[in-house]
C-alpha cells in the first residue's frame, strides 16, 4: 500500500488493490487521552486502525471492577468482532495514550471484506494473536505477583508507545491490572526503590529497561513470542 501517511501495519501491508477498495470509507480520527470510543455491549459502529497511540480493551464486572484484556497499537486494529462478521463488543475501548489514525464504519468494512482476502487474513491473524495474549494475561493475573504484573504491563506499553515515559496514573494502572490503587502504589514503590522506574506528574518513566525485564514474569516473553510468530 503506497499511502505515506498510513503507519498502521495492517493497512500499510495490504495490496494496493484492497487498500483502494476501502480507502473511500476510511476517515481520519484523533482522540483525547482517556477517551472512550466504544461502550460495553453497544453495537460496534467502527473499526479503528491507529497510526500512533494505544487503544486499551477493558472488561468490566457488575460491581465496577475493571481489567485490561487487550492492547491495540499501529500493529493491529480495534473492533475485532467485525473480523468474524459480528458488530457487537462486550468491552470498553479507551484511548490512552490518545490515538491518531483511521476508522471505517462497520457496515462498510463488512461489505468490502469478501473482496479483500489479504485484509481478511490479516484481521483474522490479529484476532488470533489477541486471543492468545488474553489467555496469557489470565495466567499472569492468576499466578503472578502484582510487581511482576505491573512490570509486564509497563514493558508491553513501552514496546507499543515507543517511549520510556508512559502517561499512566496509578488509578489508570489499577483499572488495567484489575487491582486496587493502593496495591499498584505499593508495587510501583518497590520498582522505584529498585531504580527501575520513576513516577512523576501522572506518568511513569522507565529508568532501567534491562532491570525491568529481569524482574518480570515469563508472561511478557511468551506474549513477545506470539507477536514474533506473526499473529
C-alpha positions in Angstrom: 0.0 0.0 0.0 1.5 3.3 -1.1 -0.1 5.9 1.3 2.7 7.6 3.0 0.6 8.9 5.9 -0.6 5.4 6.9 1.6 3.9 9.6 -0.9 1.2 10.7 0.8 -2.1 9.8 -2.3 -3.9 8.7 -3.4 -1.1 6.3 0.2 -0.4 5.1 0.9 -4.0 4.1 -2.3 -5.0 2.2 -2.1 -4.8 -1.6 -2.9 -1.5 -3.3 -6.0 -3.0 -4.9 -7.5 -3.9 -1.5 -6.5 -0.6 0.1 -8.1 1.4 -2.8 -11.2 -0.7 -2.2 -11.6 0.5 1.4 -9.9 3.9 1.1 -13.1 5.8 0.2 -14.6 4.6 3.5 -11.6 5.5 5.8 -11.9 8.6 7.9 -9.1 10.2 10.0 -9.6 10.2 13.7 -7.7 11.9 16.6 -8.9 11.3 20.1 -8.2 12.7 23.5 -6.4 10.9 26.4 -8.7 8.5 28.3 -11.4 8.8 25.7 -13.9 6.0 25.4 -14.6 5.1 21.7 -16.9 2.2 22.5 -19.0 1.3 25.5 -19.6 -2.3 26.6 -22.4 -4.1 24.8 -23.1 -1.3 22.3 -23.2 -2.1 18.6 -19.8 -1.6 17.0 -20.0 1.4 14.8 -16.4 1.5 13.6 -13.2 -0.5 13.3 -10.1 1.6 14.3 -6.6 1.4 12.8 -4.2 3.5 14.9 -1.2 5.1 13.4 0.0 6.1 16.9 -1.2 5.8 20.4 -2.9 2.9 22.1 -6.4 1.5 22.5 -7.0 -0.4 25.8 -9.6 -3.1 25.7 -11.2 -3.2 29.1 -13.6 -5.7 30.7 -15.9 -4.5 33.5 -17.7 -6.5 36.1 -21.2 -5.8 37.5 -19.7 -4.1 40.6 -17.5 -1.8 38.5 -14.2 -3.6 38.7 -12.1 -3.4 35.5 -9.3 -5.4 33.8 -7.4 -4.8 30.6 -7.8 -7.7 28.2 -6.3 -6.2 25.1 -3.9 -3.5 23.8 -4.1 -2.2 20.3 -1.5 0.0 18.5 -0.4 0.5 15.0 0.3 -3.2 14.7 -3.4 -4.0 14.8 -7.0 -2.8 14.9 -9.7 -2.3 17.4 -13.1 -3.8 16.8 -12.1 -7.5 16.5 -15.6 -8.8 16.3 -16.0 -7.3 12.8 -13.4 -9.7 11.5 -15.8 -12.6 12.1 -18.9 -10.7 10.8 -20.2 -9.5 14.2 -20.9 -5.9 15.2 -21.2 -6.4 19.0 -18.4 -6.0 21.5 -18.8 -6.6 25.3 -15.7 -4.5 26.2 -15.0 -0.8 26.6 -12.4 0.7 24.3 -10.3 3.5 25.8 -7.6 5.5 24.1 -4.5 6.1 26.3 -2.2 7.5 25.1 -4.5 9.3 22.7 -4.6 7.8 19.2 -4.3 9.3 15.7 -5.3 7.0 12.9 -8.1 5.9 10.6 -11.5 4.4 11.2 -14.0 2.7 8.9 -17.7 2.2 9.5 -18.6 -1.4 10.4 -21.1 -1.9 7.6 -18.5 -0.6 5.0 -15.8 -3.0 6.3 -18.2 -6.0 6.4 -19.3 -5.2 2.8 -15.8 -4.9 1.5 -14.1 -7.9 3.3 -15.3 -10.6 0.9 -13.4 -8.8 -1.9 -10.3 -8.2 0.2 -8.8 -11.6 1.1 -5.4 -10.3 2.3 -7.0 -7.8 4.6 -9.4 -10.5 5.8 -6.5 -12.8 6.6 -4.5 -10.1 8.4 -7.5 -9.2 10.6 -8.1 -12.9 11.4 -4.5 -13.4 12.4 -4.6 -10.4 14.6 -7.8 -11.7 16.3 -5.9 -15.0 17.0 -3.0 -13.1 18.5 -5.2 -11.1 20.8 -6.9 -14.4 21.9 -3.5 -15.9 22.8 -2.5 -12.8 24.5 -5.7 -12.6 26.6 -5.2 -16.2 27.7 -1.6 -15.5 28.8 -2.8 -12.4 30.7 -5.3 -14.7 32.5 -2.5 -16.9 33.6 -0.4 -13.9 34.7 -3.3 -12.4 36.8 -3.9 -15.8 38.5 -0.4 -16.9 39.4 2.0 -13.9 39.5 2.6 -11.1 42.0 1.4 -7.6 41.4 5.0 -6.3 41.0 5.6 -8.8 38.1 2.3 -7.9 36.5 3.0 -4.2 36.7 6.4 -4.7 35.2 4.9 -6.7 32.4 2.3 -4.1 31.7 4.8 -1.3 31.6 7.2 -3.2 29.3 4.4 -4.1 26.9 3.2 -0.5 26.9 6.7 0.9 26.3 7.0 -1.6 23.4 3.9 -0.2 21.9 4.2 3.5 22.7 7.9 3.6 21.9 8.9 6.0 24.7 10.3 5.5 28.2 7.8 8.0 29.5 4.3 6.4 29.9 1.4 8.7 30.6 -0.3 6.4 33.2 -1.6 7.4 36.6 -1.8 4.9 39.4 -5.6 5.0 39.1 -5.4 4.1 35.4 -2.9 1.3 36.1 -5.1 -0.2 38.8 -8.0 -0.3 36.4 -5.9 -2.1 33.8 -4.4 -4.6 36.2 -7.7 -5.4 38.0 -6.5 -4.5 41.4 -6.8 -1.6 44.0 -4.9 1.6 43.6 -3.1 1.0 46.9 -1.7 -2.3 45.5 -0.4 -0.5 42.4 1.1 2.3 44.6 3.0 -0.3 46.7 4.1 -2.3 43.6 5.3 0.9 41.9 7.1 1.9 45.1 9.0 -1.4 45.0 10.0 -0.9 41.4 11.0 2.7 42.1 13.1 1.8 45.1 14.9 -0.7 42.9 15.8 2.1 40.4 13.7 0.6 37.6 11.1 3.3 37.3 10.2 6.8 38.5 6.7 8.1 39.0 6.4 11.7 38.0 3.5 14.1 37.4 0.9 11.4 36.5 3.4 9.4 34.4 5.8 6.6 34.8 9.3 6.8 33.4 11.2 3.6 32.8 14.8 4.2 34.1 16.3 0.7 33.7 14.7 -1.3 30.9 17.1 -4.3 31.3 16.4 -4.4 35.1 12.6 -4.3 34.5 12.9 -7.2 32.0 14.8 -9.2 34.7 12.1 -8.6 37.2 9.1 -9.5 35.0 7.4 -12.9 34.9 7.7 -15.3 31.9 4.3 -14.0 30.5 6.0 -11.0 28.9 8.3 -13.2 26.9 5.5 -15.5 26.0 3.5 -12.7 24.5 6.5 -11.4 22.6 6.9 -14.9 21.1 3.3 -14.8 19.9 4.0 -11.5 18.2 7.2 -12.8 16.6 5.3 -15.8 15.3 3.4 -13.5 13.1 0.0 -13.4 14.8 
